[in-house]
Amino acid sequence: MKLRRALFLLAAALIAAHFFRAGNWLLVSVAAAAPLLFFYRNRWSLVLLQLGAYCASATWLAAMLSLVQQRQQTGQSWTAAVLILGTVMLLTLLAGLVLNSRCMRDAYPWSSVHRTDS
């Protein structure tokens, strides 16, 4: 479970750095604060973390496609950019997927109001 959290923390730090470079302070704050949701032992926090990871993956994909387009227009090499941003995108996607594992779901149950296994 610690490895899953560490993977998400790395993904959150990377997307926060991306937003920092773009000067988007609101999204830097959101990305930096997102791992704090691990302290709330409720399934909704886990779902929000997963959603954040999936949105961050989409952001990396959009950044990669934009960079490839820019580099193709100027005649520059774009393969290194695809390898790097593609790897970061897959790492971020993996960070969201592993939060759906059984041990994570067991550690973050739905609140007692929504439980059906009384």
PyMOL commands that place a pseudoatom at each C-alpha (Angstrom):
pseudoatom trace, name=CA, resn=MET, resi=1, chain=A, elem=C, hetatm=0, pos=[0.000, 0.000, 0.000]
pseudoatom trace, name=CA, resn=LYS, resi=2, chain=A, elem=C, hetatm=0, pos=[2.918, 2.349, 0.680]
pseudoatom trace, name=CA, resn=LEU, resi=3, chain=A, elem=C, hetatm=0, pos=[4.240, 1.821, -2.831]
pseudoatom trace, name=CA, resn=ARG, resi=4, chain=A, elem=C, hetatm=0, pos=[0.839, 2.740, -4.281]
pseudoatom trace, name=CA, resn=ARG, resi=5, chain=A, elem=C, hetatm=0, pos=[0.770, 5.941, -2.276]
pseudoatom trace, name=CA, resn=ALA, resi=6, chain=A, elem=C, hetatm=0, pos=[4.363, 6.767, -3.204]
pseudoatom trace, name=CA, resn=LEU, resi=7, chain=A, elem=C, hetatm=0, pos=[3.567, 6.274, -6.893]
pseudoatom trace, name=CA, resn=PHE, resi=8, chain=A, elem=C, hetatm=0, pos=[0.636, 8.663, -6.600]
pseudoatom trace, name=CA, resn=LEU, resi=9, chain=A, elem=C, hetatm=0, pos=[2.775, 11.151, -4.686]
pseudoatom trace, name=CA, resn=LEU, resi=10, chain=A, elem=C, hetatm=0, pos=[5.352, 11.083, -7.500]
pseudoatom trace, name=CA, resn=ALA, resi=11, chain=A, elem=C, hetatm=0, pos=[2.630, 11.574, -10.109]
pseudoatom trace, name=CA, resn=ALA, resi=12, chain=A, elem=C, hetatm=0, pos=[1.158, 14.485, -8.128]
pseudoatom trace, name=CA, resn=ALA, resi=13, chain=A, elem=C, hetatm=0, pos=[4.577, 16.126, -7.800]
pseudoatom trace, name=CA, resn=LEU, resi=14, chain=A, elem=C, hetatm=0, pos=[5.201, 15.794, -11.538]
pseudoatom trace, name=CA, resn=ILE, resi=15, chain=A, elem=C, hetatm=0, pos=[1.864, 17.318, -12.535]
pseudoatom trace, name=CA, resn=ALA, resi=16, chain=A, elem=C, hetatm=0, pos=[2.338, 20.085, -9.952]
pseudoatom trace, name=CA, resn=ALA, resi=17, chain=A, elem=C, hetatm=0, pos=[5.716, 20.869, -11.551]
pseudoatom trace, name=CA, resn=HIS, resi=18, chain=A, elem=C, hetatm=0, pos=[4.044, 20.946, -14.967]
pseudoatom trace, name=CA, resn=PHE, resi=19, chain=A, elem=C, hetatm=0, pos=[1.470, 23.457, -13.749]
pseudoatom trace, name=CA, resn=PHE, resi=20, chain=A, elem=C, hetatm=0, pos=[4.188, 25.435, -11.949]
pseudoatom trace, name=CA, resn=ARG, resi=21, chain=A, elem=C, hetatm=0, pos=[6.088, 25.789, -15.222]
pseudoatom trace, name=CA, resn=ALA, resi=22, chain=A, elem=C, hetatm=0, pos=[2.880, 27.014, -16.856]
pseudoatom trace, name=CA, resn=GLY, resi=23, chain=A, elem=C, hetatm=0, pos=[2.322, 29.524, -14.033]
pseudoatom trace, name=CA, resn=ASN, resi=24, chain=A, elem=C, hetatm=0, pos=[-1.041, 28.058, -13.019]
pseudoatom trace, name=CA, resn=TRP, resi=25, chain=A, elem=C, hetatm=0, pos=[-0.859, 28.495, -9.248]
pseudoatom trace, name=CA, resn=LEU, resi=26, chain=A, elem=C, hetatm=0, pos=[-4.367, 27.207, -8.582]
pseudoatom trace, name=CA, resn=LEU, resi=27, chain=A, elem=C, hetatm=0, pos=[-3.645, 23.846, -10.196]
pseudoatom trace, name=CA, resn=VAL, resi=28, chain=A, elem=C, hetatm=0, pos=[-0.220, 23.711, -8.513]
pseudoatom trace, name=CA, resn=SER, resi=29, chain=A, elem=C, hetatm=0, pos=[-2.008, 24.028, -5.178]
pseudoatom trace, name=CA, resn=VAL, resi=30, chain=A, elem=C, hetatm=0, pos=[-4.613, 21.408, -6.066]
pseudoatom trace, name=CA, resn=ALA, resi=31, chain=A, elem=C, hetatm=0, pos=[-1.985, 18.927, -7.275]
pseudoatom trace, name=CA, resn=ALA, resi=32, chain=A, elem=C, hetatm=0, pos=[0.244, 19.506, -4.256]
pseudoatom trace, name=CA, resn=ALA, resi=33, chain=A, elem=C, hetatm=0, pos=[-2.647, 19.153, -1.809]
pseudoatom trace, name=CA, resn=ALA, resi=34, chain=A, elem=C, hetatm=0, pos=[-4.262, 16.113, -3.465]
pseudoatom trace, name=CA, resn=PRO, resi=35, chain=A, elem=C, hetatm=0, pos=[-2.165, 13.500, -1.593]
pseudoatom trace, name=CA, resn=LEU, resi=36, chain=A, elem=C, hetatm=0, pos=[-3.588, 14.844, 1.661]
pseudoatom trace, name=CA, resn=LEU, resi=37, chain=A, elem=C, hetatm=0, pos=[-6.786, 12.986, 0.738]
pseudoatom trace, name=CA, resn=PHE, resi=38, chain=A, elem=C, hetatm=0, pos=[-4.994, 9.774, 1.738]
pseudoatom trace, name=CA, resn=PHE, resi=39, chain=A, elem=C, hetatm=0, pos=[-5.563, 10.847, 5.349]
pseudoatom trace, name=CA, resn=TYR, resi=40, chain=A, elem=C, hetatm=0, pos=[-9.346, 10.598, 4.913]
pseudoatom trace, name=CA, resn=ARG, resi=41, chain=A, elem=C, hetatm=0, pos=[-10.138, 6.913, 5.238]
pseudoatom trace, name=CA, resn=ASN, resi=42, chain=A, elem=C, hetatm=0, pos=[-13.232, 6.980, 3.081]
pseudoatom trace, name=CA, resn=ARG, resi=43, chain=A, elem=C, hetatm=0, pos=[-13.844, 5.623, -0.412]
pseudoatom trace, name=CA, resn=TRP, resi=44, chain=A, elem=C, hetatm=0, pos=[-14.852, 9.003, -1.828]
pseudoatom trace, name=CA, resn=SER, resi=45, chain=A, elem=C, hetatm=0, pos=[-11.332, 10.298, -1.170]
pseudoatom trace, name=CA, resn=LEU, resi=46, chain=A, elem=C, hetatm=0, pos=[-9.891, 7.331, -3.057]
pseudoatom trace, name=CA, resn=VAL, resi=47, chain=A, elem=C, hetatm=0, pos=[-12.263, 7.964, -5.960]
pseudoatom trace, name=CA, resn=LEU, resi=48, chain=A, elem=C, hetatm=0, pos=[-11.225, 11.637, -6.063]
pseudoatom trace, name=CA, resn=LEU, resi=49, chain=A, elem=C, hetatm=0, pos=[-7.554, 10.650, -6.095]
pseudoatom trace, name=CA, resn=GLN, resi=50, chain=A, elem=C, hetatm=0, pos=[-8.181, 8.249, -8.974]
pseudoatom trace, name=CA, resn=LEU, resi=51, chain=A, elem=C, hetatm=0, pos=[-10.108, 10.877, -10.900]
pseudoatom trace, name=CA, resn=GLY, resi=52, chain=A, elem=C, hetatm=0, pos=[-7.264, 13.320, -10.339]
pseudoatom trace, name=CA, resn=ALA, resi=53, chain=A, elem=C, hetatm=0, pos=[-4.728, 10.817, -11.656]
pseudoatom trace, name=CA, resn=TYR, resi=54, chain=A, elem=C, hetatm=0, pos=[-6.820, 10.144, -14.755]
pseudoatom trace, name=CA, resn=CYS, resi=55, chain=A, elem=C, hetatm=0, pos=[-7.245, 13.870, -15.415]
pseudoatom trace, name=CA, resn=ALA, resi=56, chain=A, elem=C, hetatm=0, pos=[-3.496, 14.358, -14.961]
pseudoatom trace, name=CA, resn=SER, resi=57, chain=A, elem=C, hetatm=0, pos=[-2.876, 11.554, -17.478]
pseudoatom trace, name=CA, resn=ALA, resi=58, chain=A, elem=C, hetatm=0, pos=[-5.118, 13.324, -19.967]
pseudoatom trace, name=CA, resn=THR, resi=59, chain=A, elem=C, hetatm=0, pos=[-3.208, 16.543, -19.321]
pseudoatom trace, name=CA, resn=TRP, resi=60, chain=A, elem=C, hetatm=0, pos=[0.086, 14.784, -20.065]
pseudoatom trace, name=CA, resn=LEU, resi=61, chain=A, elem=C, hetatm=0, pos=[-1.367, 13.346, -23.264]
pseudoatom trace, name=CA, resn=ALA, resi=62, chain=A, elem=C, hetatm=0, pos=[-2.545, 16.787, -24.386]
pseudoatom trace, name=CA, resn=ALA, resi=63, chain=A, elem=C, hetatm=0, pos=[0.853, 18.298, -23.563]
pseudoatom trace, name=CA, resn=MET, resi=64, chain=A, elem=C, hetatm=0, pos=[2.597, 15.535, -25.487]
pseudoatom trace, name=CA, resn=LEU, resi=65, chain=A, elem=C, hetatm=0, pos=[0.423, 15.967, -28.568]
pseudoatom trace, name=CA, resn=SER, resi=66, chain=A, elem=C, hetatm=0, pos=[0.834, 19.736, -28.477]
pseudoatom trace, name=CA, resn=LEU, resi=67, chain=A, elem=C, hetatm=0, pos=[4.607, 19.469, -28.160]
pseudoatom trace, name=CA, resn=VAL, resi=68, chain=A, elem=C, hetatm=0, pos=[4.820, 16.950, -30.999]
pseudoatom trace, name=CA, resn=GLN, resi=69, chain=A, elem=C, hetatm=0, pos=[2.773, 19.243, -33.221]
pseudoatom trace, name=CA, resn=GLN, resi=70, chain=A, elem=C, hetatm=0, pos=[4.977, 22.233, -32.408]
pseudoatom trace, name=CA, resn=ARG, resi=71, chain=A, elem=C, hetatm=0, pos=[8.167, 20.279, -33.047]
pseudoatom trace, name=CA, resn=GLN, resi=72, chain=A, elem=C, hetatm=0, pos=[6.911, 18.855, -36.324]
pseudoatom trace, name=CA, resn=GLN, resi=73, chain=A, elem=C, hetatm=0, pos=[6.033, 22.332, -37.555]
pseudoatom trace, name=CA, resn=THR, resi=74, chain=A, elem=C, hetatm=0, pos=[9.541, 23.595, -36.801]
pseudoatom trace, name=CA, resn=GLY, resi=75, chain=A, elem=C, hetatm=0, pos=[11.254, 20.473, -38.121]
pseudoatom trace, name=CA, resn=GLN, resi=76, chain=A, elem=C, hetatm=0, pos=[12.712, 19.503, -34.745]
pseudoatom trace, name=CA, resn=SER, resi=77, chain=A, elem=C, hetatm=0, pos=[13.007, 15.978, -33.413]
pseudoatom trace, name=CA, resn=TRP, resi=78, chain=A, elem=C, hetatm=0, pos=[10.020, 14.957, -31.309]
pseudoatom trace, name=CA, resn=THR, resi=79, chain=A, elem=C, hetatm=0, pos=[10.790, 11.327, -30.407]
pseudoatom trace, name=CA, resn=ALA, resi=80, chain=A, elem=C, hetatm=0, pos=[12.496, 12.118, -27.090]
pseudoatom trace, name=CA, resn=ALA, resi=81, chain=A, elem=C, hetatm=0, pos=[9.547, 14.281, -26.051]
pseudoatom trace, name=CA, resn=VAL, resi=82, chain=A, elem=C, hetatm=0, pos=[7.132, 11.442, -26.823]
pseudoatom trace, name=CA, resn=LEU, resi=83, chain=A, elem=C, hetatm=0, pos=[9.225, 8.947, -24.862]
pseudoatom trace, name=CA, resn=ILE, resi=84, chain=A, elem=C, hetatm=0, pos=[9.519, 11.198, -21.821]
pseudoatom trace, name=CA, resn=LEU, resi=85, chain=A, elem=C, hetatm=0, pos=[5.962, 12.550, -21.715]
pseudoatom trace, name=CA, resn=GLY, resi=86, chain=A, elem=C, hetatm=0, pos=[4.527, 9.160, -22.688]
pseudoatom trace, name=CA, resn=THR, resi=87, chain=A, elem=C, hetatm=0, pos=[6.363, 7.543, -19.779]
pseudoatom trace, name=CA, resn=VAL, resi=88, chain=A, elem=C, hetatm=0, pos=[5.123, 10.208, -17.364]
pseudoatom trace, name=CA, resn=MET, resi=89, chain=A, elem=C, hetatm=0, pos=[1.587, 9.803, -18.712]
pseudoatom trace, name=CA, resn=LEU, resi=90, chain=A, elem=C, hetatm=0, pos=[1.707, 6.016, -18.233]
pseudoatom trace, name=CA, resn=LEU, resi=91, chain=A, elem=C, hetatm=0, pos=[3.169, 6.394, -14.728]
pseudoatom trace, name=CA, resn=THR, resi=92, chain=A, elem=C, hetatm=0, pos=[0.337, 8.759, -13.823]
pseudoatom trace, name=CA, resn=LEU, resi=93, chain=A, elem=C, hetatm=0, pos=[-2.244, 6.428, -15.316]
pseudoatom trace, name=CA, resn=LEU, resi=94, chain=A, elem=C, hetatm=0, pos=[-0.731, 3.521, -13.375]
pseudoatom trace, name=CA, resn=ALA, resi=95, chain=A, elem=C, hetatm=0, pos=[-0.864, 5.617, -10.186]
pseudoatom trace, name=CA, resn=GLY, resi=96, chain=A, elem=C, hetatm=0, pos=[-4.626, 5.952, -10.659]
pseudoatom trace, name=CA, resn=LEU, resi=97, chain=A, elem=C, hetatm=0, pos=[-5.155, 2.302, -11.583]
pseudoatom trace, name=CA, resn=VAL, resi=98, chain=A, elem=C, hetatm=0, pos=[-3.322, 0.872, -8.568]
pseudoatom trace, name=CA, resn=LEU, resi=99, chain=A, elem=C, hetatm=0, pos=[-5.538, 2.906, -6.258]
pseudoatom trace, name=CA, resn=ASN, resi=100, chain=A, elem=C, hetatm=0, pos=[-8.337, 0.568, -7.330]
pseudoatom trace, name=CA, resn=SER, resi=101, chain=A, elem=C, hetatm=0, pos=[-6.604, -2.526, -5.932]
pseudoatom trace, name=CA, resn=ARG, resi=102, chain=A, elem=C, hetatm=0, pos=[-8.273, -4.682, -3.303]
pseudoatom trace, name=CA, resn=CYS, resi=103, chain=A, elem=C, hetatm=0, pos=[-5.971, -3.602, -0.470]
pseudoatom trace, name=CA, resn=MET, resi=104, chain=A, elem=C, hetatm=0, pos=[-6.693, 0.064, -1.185]
pseudoatom trace, name=CA, resn=ARG, resi=105, chain=A, elem=C, hetatm=0, pos=[-10.440, -0.503, -1.419]
pseudoatom trace, name=CA, resn=ASP, resi=106, chain=A, elem=C, hetatm=0, pos=[-10.344, -2.420, 1.870]
pseudoatom trace, name=CA, resn=ALA, resi=107, chain=A, elem=C, hetatm=0, pos=[-8.415, 0.375, 3.575]
pseudoatom trace, name=CA, resn=TYR, resi=108, chain=A, elem=C, hetatm=0, pos=[-10.836, 3.012, 2.255]
pseudoatom trace, name=CA, resn=PRO, resi=109, chain=A, elem=C, hetatm=0, pos=[-14.370, 1.671, 2.786]
pseudoatom trace, name=CA, resn=TRP, resi=110, chain=A, elem=C, hetatm=0, pos=[-17.574, 3.464, 1.948]
pseudoatom trace, name=CA, resn=SER, resi=111, chain=A, elem=C, hetatm=0, pos=[-19.080, 5.270, 4.925]
pseudoatom trace, name=CA, resn=SER, resi=112, chain=A, elem=C, hetatm=0, pos=[-21.342, 3.245, 7.193]
pseudoatom trace, name=CA, resn=VAL, resi=113, chain=A, elem=C, hetatm=0, pos=[-24.412, 4.870, 5.634]
pseudoatom trace, name=CA, resn=HIS, resi=114, chain=A, elem=C, hetatm=0, pos=[-23.687, 3.242, 2.257]
pseudoatom trace, name=CA, resn=ARG, resi=115, chain=A, elem=C, hetatm=0, pos=[-22.649, -0.180, 3.534]
pseudoatom trace, name=CA, resn=THR, resi=116, chain=A, elem=C, hetatm=0, pos=[-24.793, -3.119, 2.540]
pseudoatom trace, name=CA, resn=ASP, resi=117, chain=A, elem=C, hetatm=0, pos=[-22.819, -5.807, 4.408]
pseudoatom trace, name=CA, resn=SER, resi=118, chain=A, elem=C, hetatm=0, pos=[-24.244, -5.127, 7.888]
for i in range(1, 118): cmd.bond("trace and resi %d" % i, "trace and resi %d" % (i + 1))
show_as sticks, trace
zoom trace
